[in-house]
Amino acid sequence: MNMVEQFNTALEKYIQKRIIVAKMELDYELAVLFDALEIGDQEQVQRSKAKLAELREELLVLEK
């Protein structure tokens, strides 16, 4: 296996692991958002929405 193939293999493994972690982060942030909505914490709602938007963008890039 040449250097380019090794790099591509390593990159693909990293991407697959990052997708899994990002999905776990997404699940967690959705739970945080739900809790914030239930108690009316608008600041946390906005932070969670911003984090969810970042994760969405990252997943769109990683999964293409």
OpenMM code with the backbone's topology and positions (N, CA, C; nanometers):
from openmm import Vec3, app, unit

residues = "MET ASN MET VAL GLU GLN PHE ASN THR ALA LEU GLU LYS TYR ILE GLN LYS ARG ILE ILE VAL ALA LYS MET GLU LEU ASP TYR GLU LEU ALA VAL LEU PHE ASP ALA LEU GLU ILE GLY ASP GLN GLU GLN VAL GLN ARG SER LYS ALA LYS LEU ALA GLU LEU ARG GLU GLU LEU LEU VAL LEU GLU LYS".split()
positions = [
    Vec3(0.0850, -0.1176, 0.0000),
    Vec3(0.0000, 0.0000, 0.0000),
    Vec3(0.0897, 0.1241, 0.0000),
    Vec3(0.0663, 0.2137, -0.0951),
    Vec3(0.1506, 0.3330, -0.1020),
    Vec3(0.1009, 0.4400, -0.0047),
    Vec3(0.1748, 0.5495, 0.0023),
    Vec3(0.1452, 0.6559, 0.0984),
    Vec3(0.0074, 0.7169, 0.0765),
    Vec3(-0.0308, 0.7370, -0.0482),
    Vec3(-0.1605, 0.7973, -0.0778),
    Vec3(-0.2728, 0.7055, -0.0312),
    Vec3(-0.2589, 0.5764, -0.0576),
    Vec3(-0.3605, 0.4807, -0.0141),
    Vec3(-0.3681, 0.4746, 0.1380),
    Vec3(-0.2536, 0.4789, 0.2036),
    Vec3(-0.2511, 0.4787, 0.3499),
    Vec3(-0.3200, 0.6030, 0.4049),
    Vec3(-0.2901, 0.7163, 0.3441),
    Vec3(-0.3527, 0.8411, 0.3868),
    Vec3(-0.5033, 0.8341, 0.3686),
    Vec3(-0.5475, 0.7876, 0.2521),
    Vec3(-0.6908, 0.7791, 0.2253),
    Vec3(-0.7605, 0.6837, 0.3214),
    Vec3(-0.6967, 0.5725, 0.3521),
    Vec3(-0.7534, 0.4765, 0.4465),
    Vec3(-0.7643, 0.5377, 0.5861),
    Vec3(-0.6592, 0.6042, 0.6294),
    Vec3(-0.6602, 0.6683, 0.7610),
    Vec3(-0.7655, 0.7784, 0.7671),
    Vec3(-0.7764, 0.8556, 0.6612),
    Vec3(-0.8754, 0.9627, 0.6561),
    Vec3(-1.0167, 0.9066, 0.6623),
    Vec3(-1.0424, 0.8009, 0.5895),
    Vec3(-1.1750, 0.7388, 0.5896),
    Vec3(-1.2105, 0.6859, 0.7284),
    Vec3(-1.1138, 0.6247, 0.7957),
    Vec3(-1.1379, 0.5759, 0.9324),
    Vec3(-1.1695, 0.6917, 1.0259),
    Vec3(-1.0926, 0.8013, 1.0129),
    Vec3(-1.1170, 0.9187, 1.0965),
    Vec3(-1.2569, 0.9738, 1.0712),
    Vec3(-1.2948, 0.9846, 0.9452),
    Vec3(-1.4264, 1.0386, 0.9102),
    Vec3(-1.5368, 0.9516, 0.9690),
    Vec3(-1.5240, 0.8201, 0.9572),
    Vec3(-1.6268, 0.7305, 1.0107),
    Vec3(-1.6384, 0.7443, 1.1623),
    Vec3(-1.5253, 0.7553, 1.2314),
    Vec3(-1.5287, 0.7736, 1.3768),
    Vec3(-1.5889, 0.9084, 1.4130),
    Vec3(-1.5534, 1.0113, 1.3376),
    Vec3(-1.6048, 1.1455, 1.3672),
    Vec3(-1.7557, 1.1522, 1.3447),
    Vec3(-1.8063, 1.0808, 1.2443),
    Vec3(-1.9507, 1.0765, 1.2201),
    Vec3(-2.0212, 1.0167, 1.3412),
    Vec3(-1.9676, 0.9083, 1.3941),
    Vec3(-2.0283, 0.8440, 1.5112),
    Vec3(-2.0296, 0.9393, 1.6304),
    Vec3(-1.9167, 1.0048, 1.6557),
    Vec3(-1.9071, 1.0977, 1.7684),
    Vec3(-2.0008, 1.2168, 1.7480),
    Vec3(-2.0061, 1.2701, 1.6279),
    Vec3(-2.0931, 1.3848, 1.5997),
    Vec3(-2.2396, 1.3481, 1.6199),
    Vec3(-2.2779, 1.2273, 1.5835),
    Vec3(-2.4164, 1.1835, 1.6050),
    Vec3(-2.4473, 1.1692, 1.7539),
    Vec3(-2.3497, 1.1238, 1.8312),
    Vec3(-2.3694, 1.1168, 1.9764),
    Vec3(-2.3820, 1.2575, 2.0348),
    Vec3(-2.2986, 1.3494, 1.9868),
    Vec3(-2.3074, 1.4887, 2.0306),
    Vec3(-2.4426, 1.5479, 1.9932),
    Vec3(-2.4918, 1.5138, 1.8760),
    Vec3(-2.6219, 1.5607, 1.8298),
    Vec3(-2.7320, 1.5115, 1.9225),
    Vec3(-2.7300, 1.3835, 1.9567),
    Vec3(-2.8290, 1.3273, 2.0488),
    Vec3(-2.8248, 1.3972, 2.1841),
    Vec3(-2.7042, 1.4183, 2.2348),
    Vec3(-2.6890, 1.4854, 2.3638),
    Vec3(-2.7442, 1.6275, 2.3574),
    Vec3(-2.7087, 1.6995, 2.2531),
    Vec3(-2.7522, 1.8393, 2.2426),
    Vec3(-2.9029, 1.8493, 2.2252),
    Vec3(-2.9633, 1.7519, 2.1584),
    Vec3(-3.1095, 1.7497, 2.1485),
    Vec3(-3.1730, 1.7314, 2.2860),
    Vec3(-3.1124, 1.6485, 2.3699),
    Vec3(-3.1629, 1.6298, 2.5063),
    Vec3(-3.1482, 1.7584, 2.5872),
    Vec3(-3.0347, 1.8259, 2.5706),
    Vec3(-3.0127, 1.9535, 2.6393),
    Vec3(-3.1164, 2.0556, 2.5929),
    Vec3(-3.1413, 2.0613, 2.4633),
    Vec3(-3.2410, 2.1535, 2.4091),
    Vec3(-3.3791, 2.1227, 2.4656),
    Vec3(-3.4158, 1.9962, 2.4700),
    Vec3(-3.5455, 1.9562, 2.5238),
    Vec3(-3.5604, 2.0035, 2.6683),
    Vec3(-3.4570, 1.9789, 2.7492),
    Vec3(-3.4614, 2.0222, 2.8892),
    Vec3(-3.4731, 2.1740, 2.8997),
    Vec3(-3.3981, 2.2456, 2.8182),
    Vec3(-3.4023, 2.3920, 2.8208),
    Vec3(-3.5401, 2.4432, 2.7816),
    Vec3(-3.6012, 2.3801, 2.6834),
    Vec3(-3.7360, 2.4199, 2.6429),
    Vec3(-3.8364, 2.3940, 2.7546),
    Vec3(-3.8217, 2.2823, 2.8229),
    Vec3(-3.9142, 2.2487, 2.9311),
    Vec3(-3.9079, 2.3476, 3.0461),
    Vec3(-3.7877, 2.3965, 3.0788),
    Vec3(-3.7759, 2.4887, 3.1920),
    Vec3(-3.7772, 2.6357, 3.1490),
    Vec3(-3.7810, 2.6592, 3.0194),
    Vec3(-3.7883, 2.7960, 2.9693),
    Vec3(-3.6568, 2.8717, 2.9715),
    Vec3(-3.5453, 2.8024, 2.9646),
    Vec3(-3.4128, 2.8649, 2.9642),
    Vec3(-3.3780, 2.9067, 2.8210),
    Vec3(-3.4148, 3.0297, 2.7862),
    Vec3(-3.3975, 3.0769, 2.6490),
    Vec3(-3.2506, 3.0898, 2.6077),
    Vec3(-3.1646, 3.1236, 2.7033),
    Vec3(-3.0218, 3.1326, 2.6699),
    Vec3(-2.9677, 2.9963, 2.6285),
    Vec3(-3.0031, 2.8925, 2.7045),
    Vec3(-2.9575, 2.7576, 2.6701),
    Vec3(-3.0215, 2.7102, 2.5401),
    Vec3(-3.1466, 2.7480, 2.5178),
    Vec3(-3.2131, 2.7120, 2.3920),
    Vec3(-3.1327, 2.7665, 2.2747),
    Vec3(-3.0912, 2.8917, 2.2833),
    Vec3(-3.0147, 2.9527, 2.1743),
    Vec3(-2.8777, 2.8871, 2.1580),
    Vec3(-2.8112, 2.8561, 2.2706),
    Vec3(-2.6806, 2.7886, 2.2626),
    Vec3(-2.6954, 2.6504, 2.1992),
    Vec3(-2.7994, 2.5786, 2.2396),
    Vec3(-2.8215, 2.4444, 2.1844),
    Vec3(-2.8538, 2.4505, 2.0358),
    Vec3(-2.9358, 2.5461, 1.9969),
    Vec3(-2.9683, 2.5600, 1.8546),
    Vec3(-2.8428, 2.5897, 1.7731),
    Vec3(-2.7559, 2.6747, 1.8262),
    Vec3(-2.6315, 2.7078, 1.7563),
    Vec3(-2.5423, 2.5840, 1.7450),
    Vec3(-2.5302, 2.5083, 1.8531),
    Vec3(-2.4478, 2.3864, 1.8514),
    Vec3(-2.5063, 2.2846, 1.7545),
    Vec3(-2.6385, 2.2698, 1.7534),
    Vec3(-2.7030, 2.1763, 1.6614),
    Vec3(-2.6800, 2.2174, 1.5164),
    Vec3(-2.6821, 2.3461, 1.4891),
    Vec3(-2.6559, 2.3937, 1.3530),
    Vec3(-2.5125, 2.3605, 1.3112),
    Vec3(-2.4166, 2.3783, 1.4041),
    Vec3(-2.2768, 2.3438, 1.3751),
    Vec3(-2.2623, 2.1946, 1.3462),
    Vec3(-2.3251, 2.1130, 1.4294),
    Vec3(-2.3167, 1.9682, 1.4102),
    Vec3(-2.3817, 1.9263, 1.2791),
    Vec3(-2.4922, 1.9893, 1.2447),
    Vec3(-2.5598, 1.9592, 1.1183),
    Vec3(-2.4667, 1.9867, 1.0009),
    Vec3(-2.4034, 2.1030, 1.0026),
    Vec3(-2.3113, 2.1389, 0.8946),
    Vec3(-2.1949, 2.0402, 0.8864),
    Vec3(-2.1403, 2.0046, 1.0023),
    Vec3(-2.0284, 1.9099, 1.0032),
    Vec3(-2.0711, 1.7750, 0.9455),
    Vec3(-2.1877, 1.7262, 0.9857),
    Vec3(-2.2350, 1.5972, 0.9354),
    Vec3(-2.2625, 1.6019, 0.7856),
    Vec3(-2.3142, 1.7131, 0.7380),
    Vec3(-2.3369, 1.7257, 0.5939),
    Vec3(-2.2055, 1.7134, 0.5166),
    Vec3(-2.1007, 1.7735, 0.5690),
    Vec3(-1.9696, 1.7664, 0.5036),
    Vec3(-1.9116, 1.6253, 0.5144),
    Vec3(-1.9192, 1.5667, 0.6327),
    Vec3(-1.8593, 1.4350, 0.6548),
    Vec3(-1.9294, 1.3240, 0.5779),
    Vec3(-2.0606, 1.3351, 0.5626),
    Vec3(-2.1367, 1.2264, 0.5021),
    Vec3(-2.1505, 1.2368, 0.3510),
    Vec3(-2.0933, 1.3401, 0.2910),
    Vec3(-2.1082, 1.3523, 0.1450),
    Vec3(-2.0190, 1.2597, 0.0689),
] * unit.nanometer
topology = app.Topology()
chain = topology.addChain("A")
for resn in residues:
    res = topology.addResidue(resn, chain)
    for name in ("N", "CA", "C"):
        topology.addAtom(name, app.Element.getBySymbol(name[0]), res)
